[in-house]
Structures are given as C-alpha cells and as structure tokens.
Amino acid sequence: MARMDKVKFWLARAGLALICGWGLVAPIPDNWAQDLADTPIRGDKIIEFVNEWRVKAGRPALQWFPLLDQAAATHSAYLWDAKRGDISHDETNRNSKYFRGQTPGDRVKLLYPQAQFTGEVLGNDSGGNALEVIQNLFDAPFHRVGLLGNFKSAGAGAVWQPNIAEGAVKNSEILSRGVIATVNMVDQADAAPANKFIVWPYAGQTEAPIDWYDFEIPSPVPLSYFRRLLGYPISLQAPKFDQKLRNVKFTVTDSTGRVTSSEKPQDGLTNYSSQENGLYQDRDYAIFVPYRPWQKNMLYNVSVTGLVDGVPFNAHWQFSTTGGAPLTARIAPNSNRTSFEPNEEFDVILSGGTGNYLADGGRTLSIGAEVYSDQKGSPYLYRRISNRQTRFRNLCNALRPCTLRLTFFDSASSVTLNLTLNGN
C-alpha cells in the first residue's frame, strides 16, 4: 500500500473546541455531491469496512449517518483545495469553497447540532483507494483506537486528486492520483462490559501483520524511531472513553517461549514511555510498539496488566502472524510478456510477501527502478492502482529499445523484472 504521508486523530467533547461562531460558517451548497463527484468510494462503504474490523474486535458496528458524509467529504476536499493535500483537522482558509468550520466539532455541529461527543480520523495516500487509507489508519495505533472508540454513529468521505494532470506530464516517471479519506464519529454507544477490553490484534486473529512503518502523527514512538520499520503495534482500550489506564505492562510470549516485554527497554515501548512530557498518561488506551518485527507464522500469547480507574486488571489473548509466502511479481494481462510497444500499458501485480512493501515507507509498493536507455527523461509513467497493482505506460522514444529493470521490495525480500520498452 502506498505510504500514507500523514494520519491524524481528533477527539473532543462538543463545546470544548468551538473557536469560530456558527454565523461565520459557509452554508453547504445544494450541489455539494455533484461538486465532489470524483469521490472514489461512498461513505456507507467506508463505514461498512470500518465495521468489519470493529465487530472482530468486539465493538458494536457504527451506525452510518449520511449527514456526516457531508462533513467528511467536504473536509477532504478542503484539504486538496486549501492545503494541496497536506492534512490537518483544522480549516483556516475561509476563502476556500469547501470551508465549513475551523474544527471537526464545528463542522459536525453545523449539520448535527445536538452532537455531544465527536471524533475525527483522517489520512492521505499517494495512490490506491480510500479503503487502503482506512486500513492504514487501523495499522496506526492512535488512529486505530479512535476507529475502535466507544462511538455510536459515523460518516465518511474520500476525495481523489490527480498529483499530475495526465495531459501535462513531461519527462515525469509518475502519473499518480492521491486520495484523502476522513471519518467523522459522534455520540457515545453503550459501553462494553466493565471487564471487556478492546484489543488489537484482536483475540484469535490469524494472518496478523508482523511489522509496521511509522508515519503516524502524532507518533507513538520517539523521533529517533519515526519513519522506521518497527514491529506491529499492540493496543488495549478500556470499555469507556472516560476510564483511565495506569501502570500498564505488556508481556508477549511466542510459542517457543521467547518473551517480549514493555518492561525491557531493548524490546519496545509503551505510549507512556514514548512521551517525555507524559502527554499520553491517564488515557483510556495503552499501546505497545516493539522495536523489531514479530516472527512470521507464529502464535503469540499476550498478557497486559495495570490499573483501570485505580482497580487492577489482567487481560489475556492470543493472535498469530502471517506466514509470509514468497514475494512474486507478474505482468498482466499476459504474464509471459517482457516486451512492450510505444504507449502500451501493462500492469505489474504483486503477491505473497509480508504485505509491508518498502520504499518510502508505510504499506507502500516500492519501485526501485534501474533504467538503461539513451533517452533523456524517464521512458515510462507509472500509477499505483492498488496495494498490489501498479500500471505502467511505455514512453520510450529512443532509437533503440529502452531496458527497464523493476525491483519490488517488501520488508523481508525483493523480486526483479527485466523488461524491454520498444521505442518509436
């Protein structure tokens, strides 16, 4: 999956962060849906995807709230219009036609004035689709706990934006489209039983990822570990938002008896120890980020102890990691082809591997391309279609064929394709 450059989470009780008055907020136009016609996936489908994971983790499904799709989609559009794809929870440019309010609470209250509790998660991706952004939000632990929070209803909106207009591409090797996805959540649902903690990887999960590349903002790790490959984060949440966890200890034991513990500084860190100023003390969740990836095809037993509202607790569960089949790459639609005519398009499809394709980081498909040709500029364009699929176009205009060597990496291996791009 392409690197999600930034992901952010905002949570507030309505009324605590209302900075601009309602009279200053632009009304939502009647044609907002047509204006955002390039939305790649409907909000209900995004919430349906979120609910698949929530139910597995023991949370009730969120009720889809179509009004909140408007808040989410217009904010996603605002970030393209006013911030050129840089993500933020705040809107400050009132000249943007998508401006709806400074904070997420402002934007939600404009549509749903009775909201008493609001949250927002959002992320961007240089390609792929909105559901891949949501998957990355589940991998990023601070955003995961937001999506698994004790909310009742939600809406979502994602907006595409071409990074480079196809007709204007000159000597560029990337023809890509970015996507920003926003999820707005409101109101508190009935809490889980007092002894029912929400854990991730969820109890009994198979094929859990072994690693994670940290691009999360805020980051759960110190700056020296930011943008580095780490072990897949484990999280634990109390049943209610207002419960407070303290003195949390994670102990993870694999089936060979090897122990990874948050008590051992060389093993990893919790969200408590990662913040020198104690910013994440007394929250309803705790996070453990191991420094090293988990082992492939391994069963892990997790034990978490600590205090919840001053009362001792001890949570136990198991998960197993992905087997990590070998990484392979093939050409589509004809896997036997290695030579392509001018302007011809072809796809490269990956399978197997750890799922964490490394180049710039994040679950990204990495193209380490070595190009040999007498052509000035790149002899191809590429655009990532999905997590495992990238589309290329032959732009070779040299007198002799251009030789293209594509190497794809994941966190454990690589695979190389040697291709010929025929010139005009």
N, C-alpha and C positions, 0 to 999 in steps of 0.2 A: 504494500500500500504506500502511496506517496507520502512523503513526510508531511505531517500536519505542522505547519510552522509554529502555530501558537494555539493553545487551548486555554480557555478561561472559565471560571465559575463565580457566580454572584449569588448571594443569598441574603435576604433581609426580610424582617417583618415589615409589612406595608406601613408607611408613615415615618420610618426611621431615616430614609434616604431621599426624601422628596425635596428636590432643590429648586426646580422651576415650577411656576404656577400653571394650573391647567389652562388658563386663558392664553398662555403663550405657546401651547402645543398645537401644531397644524392639524386640521381635521383629516381623516383618512379619505382619500378620493374614492368615488364610486367605482372607478375603473382600476382599482389597485391590482386586481387579479390579472387583468389584461396587461397592465404595466409591467408585471412581473411574470409574463408568460413564459420566460425562459427558466422557470423553476423546474429542476430536474425530477424531483420526487415529491408527491403530495405529502402534506403534513400528517395525514392519518396513517400513511405508510411508514413514516419515520417513527411515529409513536407506537405503531404495531411492532416495529423492530425493537424499540426500547423495551416494550412489554415482554417480548420473548425472553430477554435477559433478566428482567425484574422477577418474573414468575419463577425462573430457575433458581434465583437467589432467595426466594421465599417472600418477596414483596408482592402485594396486590397489583394488578395491572392499572396503569393510569387511565383515566377516562379521557378520551380525545375531546378537546374543547376547541372547535373550529375558530372561534374568535381569536384565540391565542395564536393561531396560524398567521393571522394578520400582523400581530406584534412581532413574531419571529421572522417572517419573510421580509417585512419592511426594514427591520434592523439589519438583516443580512444584506439587503440591497443598499442600505445606508453605508455600510462598511465598504462596499465597492465604490459607491458614488462619492463619498466624502473622504475616505481614508485609503483608497486604492488597494483594498484587500487586507490592510492591516487590521487586526481585530481588537475590539475593545467593547466593554459593556456600556460605555458612556457615549452619548451623542452630544456634540458641542457645536456642530455647524448647522445653524438654523436656516441657512440658505439652501441646504440640500432638500430636494423634493421628497426625500424619504424620512426627514426628521420627524420624530414622533414624541420625543421626551428625553431628558438627559439620562435618566437611569432606567434599568429594567422595570423597577417598580412604577415609575412614571408611565411607561409605555403600556404596561399591563392594566394599570388603573384607568387609563383613558378608555379602554374597551370594557373593563370589568371592574367598576368602581368598588364593589364590595369585597375585593380580594384582601385577605388578611395576612397572607403569608406567600411570598413569591420567591422564585429561584430561576436562574438562567444559566445554561451552559452553552458554549459555542466553540467552534473550531473551524479552521480552514485547511484546505488541501489543494495542492497544485494540480491535481487531476483526479481521476476516479469519480466517485459519486458520493452523494450525501450519506448513504448508509455506511460507507467506509469511514467517513468522518465520525459518525456515531460510534462505530467500532473502536476507533482510536480514542474516543472520549471514555469508553469503558476501560480501555487499557491504561489510561492516565488516571492515577488513583484519586486525586482530588475531584476530578470530574465524575469519576465512577460513583463516588459516594453521593454526589449531587443527583445523578440519574437514579440511584437506588434510594434516595431520600424518602421521607415519610410524606410525600405529596399525594394529592388526590387527583388532580387533572392537569393536562398539559396540551400544548400545541407546538407545532414546529414549522420551520420554513427554511428552505435552502435555495440559493441563487447561484447560477453559473455566471462566469465572466471570462471571455477569452483573454488569455495573457498576451497573445499576439494575434492581431487580425490576419486571417489567412491571406487575404489579398495584398497585405503589406509586408509579408515575410521576404526578406532578402538576406541571403547568406546566414540564415539562422538555423540552428540544428533542432530547435524546439518549437513545436506547434502544440500548445497546451491550453487547457481550459482549467481555471480554478473554480472551486466551489466553497462557499461559506454556508454552514448549517448552524441554526440557532434553535434551541429548545427552551420554551418558557413553561414554568410549572407553577401551580397555585394551590393554596389551601392544604390543610393537613388531613391525611386519611386516618382512619382508625389505626392505632399503633399495634404492632405485633405483640404477642405475649411478652411479659417482662423478662423472661429467660430466653427469648428468641433473638439471638444476634444475627445480623445480616453479614454474611462473609463472602469473600471473593479471593481466589477462585471458589465457586460455590461448592457446597458439600456434594461429593460424588462426581464432580466434573471430571471428564476424560478429555484428552487432547488439549489440556491447558497449555498456553504458550510457555516457553522456557525463558524468554528474555524480553526486554523492553528497552527502547531507546528513548531517553528522557528529553522531550521538547516541551514539557508541561510548564505553564505559567499560571499560578506560582509553582515552583518546582518543589517536590518533596525531599530533595537532596541538596547538600551544599553546592555552591557554584562550581567547585572543583570537579563535581560529578555530573554537572549539567551537560547535555548533549553527548552522553556516553552510553555505551551498551551496558545494561545492568540486568539483574535477574527480574523476573516478572513480579510486580508488587502484589503483596497480600494485604487485604483490608478487612476490618471488622467494624461494624456500626451498631450502636445501641438502637433499641426499637423506636425511641422517640428523639426528635430534634433537641429537646431541652435537657436530655440526660448528659452527664459529664463523665468521661473516662479519665482515669489517672493511673499512673504506675503500671502501664501496660507492658507486658513481656511476651514476645513471640518466640516459640520453640518449634522448629520444623525438623522432623526426623524422616529420612528416606528409608526404603525397605532394606537397605544394607546396614542400617544403624547409624549412619552419619548424621550429625546434628548441626543445624544452622540456627543460630540464636541471636536475637537482638541484644542480648547481654554481652556478646563478644564483638568488640568494635571492628574486628577484621572481617566479620561476616556480613554486616549490613547495618542499617539504621532505621529507627522509627521516625515518624513525623515529629515526635517530640525532640529527639536529639539533633534533628537536622536544622532546627531553628534556634540560633543562639539567644534570640530575644524572647523565646517562649511563645511565639505568636500562635502556635497551634496547640497550646496546652488547653485543657478543660473543654475539649470538643466532644461531640457525640460519636466520633470515629477515631480509629487508630490505623496507621499504615506502617507496614514493614517493607523496605526495599532492600533486597540482598544485593551485594556488590557483584556477585557472579551469577551467570545464568543457572537455572536449575538443570538437572540431568534429563536427557531425553528418556522417554518411555519408562518413567519412574513413578512409583507410588509414594506419596508424601503424607505423613500424619502431622497435623498442625495442632498445637496447643497454645492458647492465649489466656493469660491470667492478668488480673488487675483489679481495679475498683470502678464500679459504676455507681455514681452518686454516693460514694463512700462505702458501698457494700461490695465485698469480694465476689469475683466471678471467675469461672474457669470454663472456657469454650474449647471443644474438640471437634475436628472434622478431617476428612481425607479428600485429596484430589490426585489425579495422575496427569502426567505431562505427555505431550505429543511424541509420537515415535520418530518423527523426523525422517521420512523417506528421502532418498537422494534427490537433490535438486536437478531438474531436467528442463530443457527448453526445446520447443519445436516451432516450426513455421506453419502457419495456417493461411489458406485452407489446405495447401499441399505440403505435407511435411518433408517430402523428398526434394523440394526445390532449394537451390542455393544461388541461383542467378535470376536477376530481375531487370525488366526493361525500363526505359526512362518514364518517369512519372507513375510507375506502377506502385501500388500499395500492397503491403503484406503485414501480417501480424506475427508477433512472437509471443508465445504463450508458455508461461512457467507452470510447473507442477512440482510437488514434493518440497523438500527443504523445511526449514524451521518456520517459514512464514514471515520472518523479520528480514526483509530484503534491504541490505545496507548499501548506502552510498552517501547521501546527505544525512541519513538517519531516519528514525521513525519507521513504521512499516512501509518502507519505500522500495519500489522496484529500482534496482541500481543498474544504470547503463554505463559501464566503463568501456567506452568505445575507442578503439585504436583505428585510425583511418589512414590508409595509404593511397594517395592519388596525386595526380598533377593538377587537380582542380583547386582554385582558390576558393576558400569558404567550404562549408560542410557539404558533402554530397547527399545529404538526406535530411528529412524532417522526422520527428517522432512525437507521438502524443500517447500518453498513457490512457488506456481505455478503462482499465480496472486494476485491482490489486495484482492480477497475474497476467494481464494482457496489455501489450504496447503495439501501436500501429506505426509503421514506417512508410515513408514515401521516398522513392528514388529520385534524387535531384542531380545525379551525376551528369555533367555536361562536358566531361573531358574527352579527348580524342581516343583514349583507351579506357577500358573498364576501371572503375574505382573498386578497390578492395576494402571491404569493411569487416572488421573484427569486433564483435559484440561480446562482452563478458558480463554476465549477470552474477551478482553475489547475494548470498544471504549471510547470516551470522556464523555459519559453520563451513560453507563450501562455495564453489563457483562453477559456472558452466560457460563455455565459449562457443559461439557460432562464427564460422568464416563464410562470408557471403561476397558475391560479385554483383556490383551495380553497373550495368551497361550504360555507356554514355550515348549522347546524340550523334 
